[in-house]
Amino acid sequence: MQDLCIRKYLNSALYIKWREISPKLLDKDLLFKKWVPSIYVINPYEFNPEIWDITKINIALTKIEIYEFMRKHQIIRNTIFKRVSEDRVSGILEYYAVAGYSLRAVEEGFY
Protein backbone atom coordinates (compact mmCIF):
# COMPACT_ATOMS: atom_id res chain seq x y z
CA MET A 1 0.00 0.00 0.00
CA GLN A 2 2.95 2.26 0.66
CA ASP A 3 4.09 1.58 -2.91
CA LEU A 4 0.70 2.79 -4.16
CA CYS A 5 1.19 6.09 -2.35
CA ILE A 6 4.71 6.43 -3.76
CA ARG A 7 3.55 5.53 -7.30
CA LYS A 8 0.89 8.23 -7.22
CA TYR A 9 3.35 10.80 -5.92
CA LEU A 10 5.68 9.96 -8.81
CA ASN A 11 2.78 9.95 -11.33
CA SER A 12 1.91 13.40 -10.10
CA ALA A 13 5.49 14.57 -10.44
CA LEU A 14 5.74 13.20 -13.97
CA TYR A 15 2.32 13.89 -15.49
CA ILE A 16 0.78 16.89 -13.77
CA LYS A 17 1.90 20.39 -14.70
CA TRP A 18 1.62 22.49 -11.57
CA ARG A 19 1.26 26.20 -12.11
CA GLU A 20 3.49 28.11 -9.79
CA ILE A 21 1.51 29.52 -6.88
CA SER A 22 4.15 29.83 -4.20
CA PRO A 23 7.62 28.48 -3.50
CA LYS A 24 7.81 24.73 -3.00
CA LEU A 25 7.26 23.61 0.56
CA LEU A 26 10.42 21.75 1.50
CA ASP A 27 10.33 21.85 5.32
CA LYS A 28 9.55 18.21 6.17
CA ASP A 29 7.72 18.94 9.46
CA LEU A 30 5.48 21.60 7.92
CA LEU A 31 4.97 19.43 4.84
CA PHE A 32 3.71 16.57 7.03
CA LYS A 33 1.42 18.85 9.07
CA LYS A 34 -0.20 20.21 5.90
CA TRP A 35 -0.20 16.91 3.99
CA VAL A 36 -2.27 14.69 6.30
CA PRO A 37 -5.40 16.92 6.34
CA SER A 38 -5.15 17.41 2.57
CA ILE A 39 -5.66 13.67 2.01
CA TYR A 40 -9.24 14.06 3.17
CA VAL A 41 -10.17 17.08 1.04
CA ILE A 42 -9.12 15.79 -2.39
CA ASN A 43 -11.85 14.00 -4.29
CA PRO A 44 -10.16 11.29 -6.37
CA TYR A 45 -13.15 11.14 -8.70
CA GLU A 46 -12.31 14.64 -9.94
CA PHE A 47 -8.91 13.53 -11.27
CA ASN A 48 -8.13 13.90 -14.94
CA PRO A 49 -9.55 10.73 -16.65
CA GLU A 50 -6.11 9.61 -17.87
CA ILE A 51 -4.65 9.98 -14.38
CA TRP A 52 -7.64 8.15 -12.93
CA ASP A 53 -7.14 5.27 -15.41
CA ILE A 54 -3.50 4.92 -14.30
CA THR A 55 -4.66 5.07 -10.69
CA LYS A 56 -7.20 2.27 -11.20
CA ILE A 57 -4.52 0.08 -12.78
CA ASN A 58 -2.19 0.70 -9.84
CA ILE A 59 -5.01 -0.10 -7.40
CA ALA A 60 -5.74 -3.37 -9.21
CA LEU A 61 -2.05 -4.32 -9.08
CA THR A 62 -1.90 -3.45 -5.39
CA LYS A 63 -4.94 -5.65 -4.69
CA ILE A 64 -3.18 -8.54 -6.45
CA GLU A 65 -0.15 -7.97 -4.22
CA ILE A 66 -2.36 -7.90 -1.12
CA TYR A 67 -4.04 -11.16 -2.13
CA GLU A 68 -0.62 -12.72 -2.78
CA PHE A 69 0.49 -11.61 0.69
CA MET A 70 -2.65 -13.16 2.16
CA ARG A 71 -2.03 -16.42 0.27
CA LYS A 72 1.62 -16.53 1.32
CA HIS A 73 0.69 -16.06 4.98
CA GLN A 74 -2.32 -18.40 4.74
CA ILE A 75 -4.86 -15.70 5.44
CA ILE A 76 -8.18 -16.85 4.06
CA ARG A 77 -9.77 -14.22 1.79
CA ASN A 78 -13.31 -15.34 2.55
CA THR A 79 -12.73 -14.79 6.27
CA ILE A 80 -11.71 -11.18 5.73
CA PHE A 81 -14.33 -10.36 3.09
CA LYS A 82 -17.13 -11.64 5.32
CA ARG A 83 -16.27 -8.64 7.49
CA VAL A 84 -15.08 -6.16 4.85
CA SER A 85 -16.34 -5.93 1.27
CA GLU A 86 -13.92 -5.89 -1.65
CA ASP A 87 -15.41 -2.49 -2.59
CA ARG A 88 -14.29 -1.16 0.80
CA VAL A 89 -10.76 -2.46 0.14
CA SER A 90 -10.74 -0.66 -3.22
CA GLY A 91 -11.99 2.52 -1.56
CA ILE A 92 -9.23 2.40 1.02
CA LEU A 93 -6.63 1.86 -1.68
CA GLU A 94 -7.99 4.84 -3.61
CA TYR A 95 -7.09 7.04 -0.66
CA TYR A 96 -3.55 5.67 -0.53
CA ALA A 97 -3.33 6.91 -4.11
CA VAL A 98 -4.86 10.25 -3.07
CA ALA A 99 -2.25 10.49 -0.30
CA GLY A 100 0.48 10.33 -2.93
CA TYR A 101 -1.16 12.98 -5.09
CA SER A 102 -1.91 15.23 -2.15
CA LEU A 103 1.68 15.08 -0.91
CA ARG A 104 2.79 16.43 -4.26
CA ALA A 105 0.05 19.10 -4.21
CA VAL A 106 1.10 20.29 -0.75
CA GLU A 107 4.73 20.29 -1.75
CA GLU A 108 3.83 22.45 -4.76
CA GLY A 109 1.96 24.95 -2.55
CA PHE A 110 -1.64 24.10 -3.47
CA TYR A 111 -2.74 23.38 0.14
DOTI-43167 format. One record per atom (N, C-alpha, C): x, y, z; residue in three letters. Coordinates in steps of 0.001 Angstrom, whole numbers, padded with zeros to 6 digits, always signed. Layout:
XYZALA...
//
This chain:
+000829-001185+000000MET+000000+000000+000000MET+000877+001254+000000MET+002013+001150+000679GLN+002953+002264+000659GLN+003434+002515-000767GLN+003663+001438-001517ASP+004091+001583-002910ASP+003047+002336-003728ASP+001761+002094-003445LEU+000699+002788-004164LEU+000793+004286-003916LEU+001034+004670-002695CYS+001186+006087-002351CYS+002388+006672-003092CYS+003496+005946-003091ILE+004706+006432-003764ILE+004490+006514-005271ILE+003827+005505-005854ARG+003552+005529-007301ARG+002747+006762-007683ARG+001747+007082-006899LYS+000890+008225-007224LYS+001642+009536-007040LYS+002523+009606-006061TYR+003355+010799-005917TYR+004207+010973-007173TYR+004820+009892-007623LEU+005675+009956-008812LEU+004859+010231-010072LEU+003653+009629-010200ASN+002783+009949-011334ASN+002482+011432-011359ASN+002208+011980-010193SER+001908+013403-010101SER+003105+014244-010520SER+004279+013825-010083ALA+005493+014572-010437ALA+005759+014508-011934ALA+005445+013381-012554LEU+005736+013199-013975LEU+004665+013747-014909LEU+003397+013629-014532TYR+002321+013887-015490TYR+001462+015113-015225TYR+001609+015722-014068ILE+000776+016890-013774ILE+001642+018138-013824ILE+001219+019091-014631LYS+001898+020386-014697LYS+001293+021274-013613LYS+002090+021630-012649TRP+001619+022493-011574TRP+001944+023930-011942TRP+000950+024784-011885ARG+001258+026195-012113ARG+001850+026742-010817ARG+002776+027636-010966GLU+003489+028114-009793GLU+002603+029060-008989GLU+002328+028692-007768ILE+001515+029515-006876ILE+002415+030164-005833ILE+003245+029350-005237SER+004153+029832-004202SER+005395+028950-004241SER+006420+029338-003515PRO+007618+028484-003501PRO+007278+027083-002991PRO+008016+026102-003456LYS+007808+024732-003001LYS+007987+024657-001496LYS+007170+023827-000881LEU+007258+023605+000559LEU+008233+022461+000786LEU+009373+022759+001333LEU+010418+021748+001503LEU+010682+021382+002964LEU+010159+022167+003904ASP+010333+021850+005325ASP+009534+020584+005652ASP+010224+019499+006018LYS+009554+018205+006172LYS+008499+018204+007281LYS+008716+018919+008381ASP+007722+018938+009462ASP+006459+019679+009032ASP+006630+020830+008404LEU+005482+021595+007923LEU+004770+020857+006793LEU+005547+020220+005933LEU+004968+019428+004844LEU+004062+018336+005414LEU+004519+017628+006425PHE+003715+016567+007033PHE+002445+017136+007664PHE+002584+018252+008402LYS+001422+018851+009070LYS+000353+019292+008074LYS+000762+019771+006914LYS-000201+020206+005896LYS-000703+019034+005048LYS+000134+018019+004884TRP-000197+016909+003994TRP-001342+016055+004522TRP-001282+015626+005770VAL-002274+014685+006298VAL-003700+015213+006148VAL-004015+016455+006538PRO-005398+016922+006339PRO-005792+017011+004863PRO-004817+017265+003991SER-005152+017406+002571SER-005617+016098+001948SER-005229+014977+002526ILE-005658+013670+002008ILE-007181+013586+002010ILE-007792+014200+002994TYR-009237+014064+003171TYR-010056+015119+002435TYR-009405+016065+001762VAL-010169+017083+001037VAL-010095+016911-000473VAL-009221+016030-000948ILE-009116+015787-002387ILE-010100+014698-002776ILE-010902+014985-003784ASN-011853+014004-004293ASN-011197+013269-005463ASN-010871+011992-005296PRO-010162+011287-006368PRO-010983+011157-007641PRO-012292+011291-007532TYR-013153+011143-008703TYR-013126+012382-009596TYR-012459+013433-009128GLU-012305+014636-009938GLU-010975+014657-010692GLU-010179+013599-010550PHE-008906+013530-011270PHE-009143+013522-012768PHE-008165+013997-013491ASN-008131+013897-014942ASN-008383+012426-015315ASN-009227+012134-016309PRO-009547+010734-016651PRO-008320+009866-016940PRO-007311+010412-017601GLU-006109+009614-017873GLU-005378+009263-016582GLU-005289+010225-015680ILE-004647+009980-014381ILE-005465+008958-013596ILE-006788+009081-013653TRP-007644+008147-012926TRP-007499+006729-013495TRP-007344+006596-014814ASP-007136+005271-015415ASP-005839+004640-014901ASP-004773+005422-014837ILE-003501+004922-014299ILE-003682+004533-012839ILE-004406+005345-012103THR-004659+005073-010686THR-005398+003752-010516THR-006436+003523-011311LYS-007200+002271-011201LYS-006333+001059-011506LYS-005433+001193-012470ILE-004523+000083-012784ILE-003607-000187-011592ILE-003062+000879-011010ASN-002192+000701-009842ASN-002945+000088-008668ASN-004205+000477-008482ILE-005013-000098-007402ILE-005227-001585-007653ILE-005535-001951-008880ALA-005740-003367-009208ALA-004463-004171-008944ALA-003317-003623-009334LEU-002049-004318-009083LEU-001775-004447-007590LEU-002101-003413-006836THR-001896-003454-005386THR-002796-004510-004753THR-004046-004620-005229LYS-004940-005652-004695LYS-004366-007042-004961LYS-003801-007247-006135ILE-003180-008541-006447ILE-002045-008824-005460ILE-001240-007801-005171GLU-000146-007967-004217GLU-000672-008277-002816GLU-001761-007631-002427ILE-002361-007899-001117ILE-002861-009340-001057ILE-003530-009784-002116TYR-004039-011156-002131TYR-002896-012168-002119TYR-001796-011843-002794GLU-000618-012718-002779GLU-000023-012787-001374GLU+000026-011645-000694PHE+000494-011606+000693PHE-000391-012489+001566PHE-001706-012366+001377MET-002646-013163+002160MET-002443-014656+001892MET-002239-015010+000624ARG-002026-016417+000273ARG-000738-016930+000906ARG+000303-016141+000792LYS+001616-016528+001319LYS+001565-016768+002820LYS+000783-015956+003520HIS+000687-016063+004980HIS-000553-016830+005429HIS-001169-017523+004489GLN-002320-018398+004741GLN-003475-017672+005426GLN-003710-016460+004975ILE-004860-015696+005442ILE-005986-015980+004454ILE-007088-016446+004931ILE-008181-016853+004055ILE-008995-015632+003645ILE-009050-015395+002328ARG-009766-014221+001793ARG-011214-014185+002236ARG-011887-015326+002196ASN-013308-015340+002555ASN-013534-014890+003990ASN-012598-015204+004873THR-012726-014792+006271THR-012716-013272+006384THR-011809-012643+005659ILE-011712-011179+005725ILE-012914-010530+005045ILE-013282-011024+003850PHE-014329-010361+003092PHE-015728-010667+003610PHE-015851-011517+004611LYS-017132-011641+005317LYS-017329-010411+006190LYS-016213-009829+006625ARG-016268-008644+007494ARG-016118-007341+006719ARG-015369-007372+005623VAL-015079-006164+004847VAL-015289-006482+003371VAL-016076-005666+002686SER-016340-005927+001268SER-015121-005578+000425SER-015024-006209-000739GLU-013922-005888-001650GLU-014028-004442-002124GLU-015248-003903-002219ASP-015413-002488-002586ASP-014774-001579-001543ASP-014884-001962-000284ARG-014286-001161+000797ARG-012758-001188+000664ARG-012212-002355+000331VAL-010763-002464+000139VAL-010326-001538-000994VAL-011071-001543-002100SER-010739-000660-003224SER-010816+000799-002800SER-011839+001145-002031GLY-011986+002521-001560GLY-010825+002961-000688GLY-010380+002080+000165ILE-009230+002397+001024ILE-007989+002601+000162ILE-007800+001735-000810LEU-006628+001859-001682LEU-006675+003139-002502LEU-007871+003584-002879GLU-007986+004844-003610GLU-007397+005982-002792GLU-007611+005948-001480TYR-007095+007038-000665TYR-005600+006931-000385TYR-005020+005753-000535TYR-003553+005671-000534TYR-003022+006387-001771TYR-003713+006202-002885ALA-003330+006914-004113ALA-003497+008420-003921ALA-004617+008831-003329VAL-004858+010250-003074VAL-003768+010819-002170VAL-003313+010021-001209ALA-002249+010488-000304ALA-000993+010843-001098ALA-000679+010036-002098GLY+000484+010332-002929GLY+000299+011607-003726GLY-000882+011753-004335TYR-001157+012979-005092TYR-001161+014200-004183TYR-001784+014068-003025SER-001905+015232-002151SER-000549+015657-001591SER+000346+014706-001363LEU+001680+015081-000908LEU+002345+015982-001936LEU+002207+015613-003185ARG+002794+016433-004256ARG+002102+017795-004328ARG+000784+017833-004165ALA+000048+019100-004213ALA+000471+020027-003081ALA+000660+019474-001890VAL+001101+020286-000746VAL+002514+020786-000988VAL+003352+019910-001466GLU+004733+020286-001752GLU+004791+021436-002770GLU+003861+021419-003733GLU+003830+022446-004764GLU+003108+023722-004319GLU+002576+023734-003094GLY+001964+024947-002547GLY+000481+025099-002817GLY-000217+024013-003181PHE-001641+024097-003470PHE-002516+023953-002230PHE-001954+023510-001117TYR-002735+023378+000137TYR-001970+023984+001257TYR
//
